[in-house]
C-alpha cells in the first residue's frame, strides 16, 4: 500500500477527518495543510486504519 493511501480507513474515520479538515480551513489553514493535520489528528484519535480483531487479548479455552 503506497504512502497516503486511505483505503484502509473506515467510512466513519474518513468522515471525521473531513470534518476536522473543514475546521482547520475555517481557521485559515491552507487546504493541503488542513488535510495533513486532519489525518494526523484522526490517526491520533483512532490509532490509524482498520485493525484486525485477531490480537484482541481474549482467549478461548
Gaussian input, Z-matrix of N, CA and C with variables (Angstrom, degrees):
# hf/3-21g

backbone

0 1
 N
 C     1     B1
 C     2     B2     1     A1
 N     3     B3     2     A2     1     D1
 C     4     B4     3     A3     2     D2
 C     5     B5     4     A4     3     D3
 N     6     B6     5     A5     4     D4
 C     7     B7     6     A6     5     D5
 C     8     B8     7     A7     6     D6
 N     9     B9     8     A8     7     D7
 C    10    B10     9     A9     8     D8
 C    11    B11    10    A10     9     D9
 N    12    B12    11    A11    10    D10
 C    13    B13    12    A12    11    D11
 C    14    B14    13    A13    12    D12
 N    15    B15    14    A14    13    D13
 C    16    B16    15    A15    14    D14
 C    17    B17    16    A16    15    D15
 N    18    B18    17    A17    16    D16
 C    19    B19    18    A18    17    D17
 C    20    B20    19    A19    18    D18
 N    21    B21    20    A20    19    D19
 C    22    B22    21    A21    20    D20
 C    23    B23    22    A22    21    D21
 N    24    B24    23    A23    22    D22
 C    25    B25    24    A24    23    D23
 C    26    B26    25    A25    24    D24
 N    27    B27    26    A26    25    D25
 C    28    B28    27    A27    26    D26
 C    29    B29    28    A28    27    D27
 N    30    B30    29    A29    28    D28
 C    31    B31    30    A30    29    D29
 C    32    B32    31    A31    30    D30
 N    33    B33    32    A32    31    D31
 C    34    B34    33    A33    32    D32
 C    35    B35    34    A34    33    D33
 N    36    B36    35    A35    34    D34
 C    37    B37    36    A36    35    D35
 C    38    B38    37    A37    36    D36
 N    39    B39    38    A38    37    D37
 C    40    B40    39    A39    38    D38
 C    41    B41    40    A40    39    D39
 N    42    B42    41    A41    40    D40
 C    43    B43    42    A42    41    D41
 C    44    B44    43    A43    42    D42
 N    45    B45    44    A44    43    D43
 C    46    B46    45    A45    44    D44
 C    47    B47    46    A46    45    D45
 N    48    B48    47    A47    46    D46
 C    49    B49    48    A48    47    D47
 C    50    B50    49    A49    48    D48
 N    51    B51    50    A50    49    D49
 C    52    B52    51    A51    50    D50
 C    53    B53    52    A52    51    D51
 N    54    B54    53    A53    52    D52
 C    55    B55    54    A54    53    D53
 C    56    B56    55    A55    54    D54
 N    57    B57    56    A56    55    D55
 C    58    B58    57    A57    56    D56
 C    59    B59    58    A58    57    D57
 N    60    B60    59    A59    58    D58
 C    61    B61    60    A60    59    D59
 C    62    B62    61    A61    60    D60
 N    63    B63    62    A62    61    D61
 C    64    B64    63    A63    62    D62
 C    65    B65    64    A64    63    D63
 N    66    B66    65    A65    64    D64
 C    67    B67    66    A66    65    D65
 C    68    B68    67    A67    66    D66
 N    69    B69    68    A68    67    D67
 C    70    B70    69    A69    68    D68
 C    71    B71    70    A70    69    D69
 N    72    B72    71    A71    70    D70
 C    73    B73    72    A72    71    D71
 C    74    B74    73    A73    72    D72
 N    75    B75    74    A74    73    D73
 C    76    B76    75    A75    74    D74
 C    77    B77    76    A76    75    D75
 N    78    B78    77    A77    76    D76
 C    79    B79    78    A78    77    D77
 C    80    B80    79    A79    78    D78
 N    81    B81    80    A80    79    D79
 C    82    B82    81    A81    80    D80
 C    83    B83    82    A82    81    D81
 N    84    B84    83    A83    82    D82
 C    85    B85    84    A84    83    D83
 C    86    B86    85    A85    84    D84
 N    87    B87    86    A86    85    D85
 C    88    B88    87    A87    86    D86
 C    89    B89    88    A88    87    D87
 N    90    B90    89    A89    88    D88
 C    91    B91    90    A90    89    D89
 C    92    B92    91    A91    90    D90
 N    93    B93    92    A92    91    D91
 C    94    B94    93    A93    92    D92
 C    95    B95    94    A94    93    D93
 N    96    B96    95    A95    94    D94
 C    97    B97    96    A96    95    D95
 C    98    B98    97    A97    96    D96
 N    99    B99    98    A98    97    D97
 C   100   B100    99    A99    98    D98
 C   101   B101   100   A100    99    D99
 N   102   B102   101   A101   100   D100
 C   103   B103   102   A102   101   D101
 C   104   B104   103   A103   102   D102
 N   105   B105   104   A104   103   D103
 C   106   B106   105   A105   104   D104
 C   107   B107   106   A106   105   D105
 N   108   B108   107   A107   106   D106
 C   109   B109   108   A108   107   D107
 C   110   B110   109   A109   108   D108
 N   111   B111   110   A110   109   D109
 C   112   B112   111   A111   110   D110
 C   113   B113   112   A112   111   D111
 N   114   B114   113   A113   112   D112
 C   115   B115   114   A114   113   D113
 C   116   B116   115   A115   114   D114
 N   117   B117   116   A116   115   D115
 C   118   B118   117   A117   116   D116
 C   119   B119   118   A118   117   D117
 N   120   B120   119   A119   118   D118
 C   121   B121   120   A120   119   D119
 C   122   B122   121   A121   120   D120
 N   123   B123   122   A122   121   D121
 C   124   B124   123   A123   122   D122
 C   125   B125   124   A124   123   D123
 N   126   B126   125   A125   124   D124
 C   127   B127   126   A126   125   D125
 C   128   B128   127   A127   126   D126
 N   129   B129   128   A128   127   D127
 C   130   B130   129   A129   128   D128
 C   131   B131   130   A130   129   D129
 N   132   B132   131   A131   130   D130
 C   133   B133   132   A132   131   D131
 C   134   B134   133   A133   132   D132
 N   135   B135   134   A134   133   D133
 C   136   B136   135   A135   134   D134
 C   137   B137   136   A136   135   D135
 N   138   B138   137   A137   136   D136
 C   139   B139   138   A138   137   D137
 C   140   B140   139   A139   138   D138
 N   141   B141   140   A140   139   D139
 C   142   B142   141   A141   140   D140
 C   143   B143   142   A142   141   D141
 N   144   B144   143   A143   142   D142
 C   145   B145   144   A144   143   D143
 C   146   B146   145   A145   144   D144
 N   147   B147   146   A146   145   D145
 C   148   B148   147   A147   146   D146
 C   149   B149   148   A148   147   D147
 N   150   B150   149   A149   148   D148
 C   151   B151   150   A150   149   D149
 C   152   B152   151   A151   150   D150
 N   153   B153   152   A152   151   D151
 C   154   B154   153   A153   152   D152
 C   155   B155   154   A154   153   D153
 N   156   B156   155   A155   154   D154
 C   157   B157   156   A156   155   D155
 C   158   B158   157   A157   156   D156
 N   159   B159   158   A158   157   D157
 C   160   B160   159   A159   158   D158
 C   161   B161   160   A160   159   D159
 N   162   B162   161   A161   160   D160
 C   163   B163   162   A162   161   D161
 C   164   B164   163   A163   162   D162
 N   165   B165   164   A164   163   D163
 C   166   B166   165   A165   164   D164
 C   167   B167   166   A166   165   D165
 N   168   B168   167   A167   166   D166
 C   169   B169   168   A168   167   D167
 C   170   B170   169   A169   168   D168
 N   171   B171   170   A170   169   D169
 C   172   B172   171   A171   170   D170
 C   173   B173   172   A172   171   D171
 N   174   B174   173   A173   172   D172
 C   175   B175   174   A174   173   D173
 C   176   B176   175   A175   174   D174
 N   177   B177   176   A176   175   D175
 C   178   B178   177   A177   176   D176
 C   179   B179   178   A178   177   D177
 N   180   B180   179   A179   178   D178
 C   181   B181   180   A180   179   D179
 C   182   B182   181   A181   180   D180

   B1=1.4476
   B2=1.5310
   B3=1.3303
   B4=1.4589
   B5=1.5204
   B6=1.2959
   B7=1.4549
   B8=1.5231
   B9=1.3102
   B10=1.4543
   B11=1.5143
   B12=1.3322
   B13=1.4638
   B14=1.5244
   B15=1.3255
   B16=1.4683
   B17=1.5249
   B18=1.3383
   B19=1.4579
   B20=1.5250
   B21=1.3212
   B22=1.4584
   B23=1.5301
   B24=1.3180
   B25=1.4626
   B26=1.5169
   B27=1.3260
   B28=1.4615
   B29=1.5205
   B30=1.3315
   B31=1.4636
   B32=1.5236
   B33=1.3279
   B34=1.4651
   B35=1.5276
   B36=1.3282
   B37=1.4565
   B38=1.5284
   B39=1.3291
   B40=1.4648
   B41=1.5226
   B42=1.3493
   B43=1.4723
   B44=1.5160
   B45=1.3401
   B46=1.4593
   B47=1.5196
   B48=1.3172
   B49=1.4717
   B50=1.5250
   B51=1.3305
   B52=1.4647
   B53=1.5275
   B54=1.3333
   B55=1.4652
   B56=1.5284
   B57=1.3088
   B58=1.4684
   B59=1.5344
   B60=1.3307
   B61=1.4685
   B62=1.5322
   B63=1.3198
   B64=1.4635
   B65=1.5266
   B66=1.3223
   B67=1.4568
   B68=1.5190
   B69=1.3336
   B70=1.4657
   B71=1.5255
   B72=1.3362
   B73=1.4639
   B74=1.5247
   B75=1.3281
   B76=1.4687
   B77=1.5209
   B78=1.3283
   B79=1.4623
   B80=1.5247
   B81=1.3373
   B82=1.4550
   B83=1.5184
   B84=1.3191
   B85=1.4645
   B86=1.5326
   B87=1.3259
   B88=1.4638
   B89=1.5283
   B90=1.3406
   B91=1.4661
   B92=1.5365
   B93=1.3305
   B94=1.4717
   B95=1.5289
   B96=1.3167
   B97=1.4617
   B98=1.5222
   B99=1.3339
   B100=1.4667
   B101=1.5259
   B102=1.3320
   B103=1.4645
   B104=1.5281
   B105=1.3375
   B106=1.4729
   B107=1.5239
   B108=1.3336
   B109=1.4711
   B110=1.5256
   B111=1.3349
   B112=1.4639
   B113=1.5202
   B114=1.3313
   B115=1.4659
   B116=1.5304
   B117=1.3150
   B118=1.4697
   B119=1.5265
   B120=1.3306
   B121=1.4679
   B122=1.5133
   B123=1.3326
   B124=1.4739
   B125=1.5299
   B126=1.3271
   B127=1.4645
   B128=1.5249
   B129=1.3155
   B130=1.4614
   B131=1.5304
   B132=1.3423
   B133=1.4653
   B134=1.5304
   B135=1.3337
   B136=1.4659
   B137=1.5275
   B138=1.3052
   B139=1.4594
   B140=1.5187
   B141=1.3149
   B142=1.4624
   B143=1.5103
   B144=1.3455
   B145=1.4629
   B146=1.5120
   B147=1.3383
   B148=1.4624
   B149=1.5201
   B150=1.2966
   B151=1.4551
   B152=1.5251
   B153=1.3208
   B154=1.4577
   B155=1.5207
   B156=1.2843
   B157=1.4640
   B158=1.5285
   B159=1.3317
   B160=1.4580
   B161=1.5131
   B162=1.3085
   B163=1.4518
   B164=1.5049
   B165=1.3229
   B166=1.4546
   B167=1.5308
   B168=1.3359
   B169=1.4556
   B170=1.5201
   B171=1.3147
   B172=1.4648
   B173=1.5188
   B174=1.3207
   B175=1.4593
   B176=1.5208
   B177=1.2933
   B178=1.4636
   B179=1.5150
   B180=1.3219
   B181=1.4739
   B182=1.5004
   A1=108.48
   A2=116.71
   A3=119.37
   A4=111.98
   A5=114.20
   A6=119.67
   A7=110.67
   A8=117.00
   A9=120.48
   A10=113.70
   A11=117.62
   A12=121.50
   A13=108.95
   A14=116.52
   A15=121.01
   A16=112.48
   A17=118.28
   A18=121.01
   A19=113.18
   A20=118.00
   A21=119.86
   A22=113.02
   A23=117.21
   A24=121.32
   A25=110.39
   A26=116.47
   A27=120.92
   A28=109.36
   A29=115.60
   A30=119.74
   A31=110.66
   A32=116.48
   A33=120.15
   A34=110.65
   A35=116.98
   A36=120.50
   A37=111.05
   A38=116.77
   A39=120.58
   A40=110.70
   A41=117.14
   A42=121.03
   A43=111.00
   A44=116.37
   A45=120.05
   A46=110.89
   A47=117.33
   A48=120.71
   A49=110.23
   A50=117.43
   A51=120.73
   A52=110.59
   A53=117.18
   A54=120.82
   A55=111.24
   A56=116.65
   A57=121.06
   A58=108.93
   A59=115.90
   A60=121.10
   A61=111.09
   A62=116.38
   A63=120.29
   A64=111.17
   A65=116.47
   A66=120.46
   A67=112.33
   A68=116.39
   A69=120.05
   A70=110.49
   A71=117.07
   A72=120.36
   A73=111.03
   A74=116.54
   A75=120.77
   A76=111.18
   A77=115.69
   A78=120.53
   A79=112.94
   A80=116.52
   A81=119.51
   A82=115.47
   A83=118.44
   A84=121.31
   A85=107.61
   A86=117.68
   A87=120.94
   A88=110.32
   A89=115.85
   A90=121.17
   A91=112.16
   A92=117.29
   A93=120.78
   A94=111.79
   A95=115.90
   A96=120.13
   A97=110.80
   A98=117.17
   A99=120.92
   A100=110.37
   A101=116.86
   A102=121.23
   A103=110.24
   A104=116.11
   A105=120.51
   A106=110.87
   A107=115.19
   A108=119.82
   A109=111.45
   A110=115.97
   A111=119.84
   A112=111.09
   A113=117.56
   A114=119.77
   A115=111.31
   A116=117.44
   A117=119.99
   A118=109.90
   A119=115.79
   A120=120.56
   A121=110.33
   A122=117.40
   A123=121.27
   A124=110.38
   A125=117.20
   A126=119.92
   A127=111.10
   A128=116.75
   A129=120.04
   A130=110.23
   A131=116.63
   A132=121.06
   A133=110.98
   A134=116.40
   A135=120.66
   A136=114.01
   A137=117.44
   A138=119.67
   A139=113.35
   A140=118.95
   A141=121.85
   A142=112.54
   A143=116.32
   A144=122.17
   A145=112.77
   A146=115.31
   A147=121.49
   A148=109.67
   A149=115.50
   A150=120.64
   A151=108.99
   A152=116.98
   A153=119.19
   A154=107.82
   A155=116.41
   A156=120.73
   A157=111.13
   A158=117.12
   A159=120.25
   A160=114.25
   A161=119.26
   A162=120.49
   A163=112.95
   A164=117.48
   A165=119.71
   A166=114.07
   A167=117.62
   A168=119.59
   A169=115.45
   A170=118.45
   A171=118.87
   A172=109.50
   A173=115.05
   A174=119.30
   A175=110.13
   A176=114.98
   A177=119.49
   A178=107.48
   A179=117.63
   A180=119.76
   A181=113.83
   D1=124.22
   D2=-179.91
   D3=-68.31
   D4=156.11
   D5=178.32
   D6=-61.89
   D7=137.37
   D8=179.48
   D9=90.17
   D10=-2.52
   D11=179.53
   D12=-73.56
   D13=125.44
   D14=-176.25
   D15=-101.93
   D16=11.91
   D17=-175.69
   D18=-67.81
   D19=-20.22
   D20=-178.67
   D21=-87.83
   D22=6.73
   D23=178.99
   D24=-96.81
   D25=148.97
   D26=176.89
   D27=-75.63
   D28=164.27
   D29=177.36
   D30=-60.51
   D31=-37.41
   D32=179.84
   D33=-63.35
   D34=-43.10
   D35=179.25
   D36=-63.85
   D37=-39.43
   D38=178.35
   D39=-65.08
   D40=-42.15
   D41=178.39
   D42=-62.58
   D43=-44.19
   D44=-179.67
   D45=-62.81
   D46=-42.10
   D47=179.34
   D48=-62.90
   D49=-38.48
   D50=179.14
   D51=-64.09
   D52=-42.84
   D53=178.52
   D54=-64.95
   D55=-40.63
   D56=178.27
   D57=-63.30
   D58=-43.74
   D59=179.32
   D60=-59.35
   D61=-44.23
   D62=179.21
   D63=-61.37
   D64=-37.94
   D65=178.12
   D66=-63.62
   D67=-41.73
   D68=177.38
   D69=-64.55
   D70=-42.04
   D71=-179.54
   D72=-63.85
   D73=-36.40
   D74=177.54
   D75=-61.37
   D76=-31.51
   D77=-179.49
   D78=-84.65
   D79=2.67
   D80=175.07
   D81=97.18
   D82=9.88
   D83=178.20
   D84=-80.41
   D85=142.46
   D86=-179.82
   D87=-61.52
   D88=158.47
   D89=-175.57
   D90=-59.49
   D91=-46.79
   D92=-179.60
   D93=-63.71
   D94=-44.76
   D95=179.96
   D96=-66.88
   D97=-37.41
   D98=178.58
   D99=-63.22
   D100=-41.77
   D101=179.44
   D102=-64.04
   D103=-44.42
   D104=-179.99
   D105=-61.40
   D106=-46.91
   D107=-179.62
   D108=-65.26
   D109=-38.80
   D110=-178.79
   D111=-61.58
   D112=-44.79
   D113=179.99
   D114=-70.54
   D115=-34.11
   D116=176.01
   D117=-63.91
   D118=-41.25
   D119=178.98
   D120=-66.18
   D121=-44.58
   D122=179.72
   D123=-62.30
   D124=-40.87
   D125=177.71
   D126=-62.26
   D127=-38.28
   D128=179.62
   D129=-67.21
   D130=-40.18
   D131=-179.30
   D132=-67.95
   D133=-50.00
   D134=-170.06
   D135=-99.58
   D136=-13.65
   D137=-177.99
   D138=85.10
   D139=13.88
   D140=177.15
   D141=107.85
   D142=-158.66
   D143=-176.59
   D144=-69.52
   D145=-167.54
   D146=-179.27
   D147=-58.17
   D148=143.21
   D149=178.03
   D150=-112.44
   D151=142.21
   D152=174.04
   D153=-73.63
   D154=156.20
   D155=-176.81
   D156=-95.73
   D157=9.71
   D158=-172.44
   D159=-71.37
   D160=-28.34
   D161=-176.15
   D162=-111.61
   D163=41.67
   D164=-172.13
   D165=-81.71
   D166=-0.85
   D167=174.35
   D168=92.21
   D169=-11.82
   D170=178.68
   D171=-89.99
   D172=134.02
   D173=-178.80
   D174=-110.39
   D175=145.22
   D176=174.34
   D177=-99.21
   D178=133.37
   D179=-178.31
   D180=-66.95

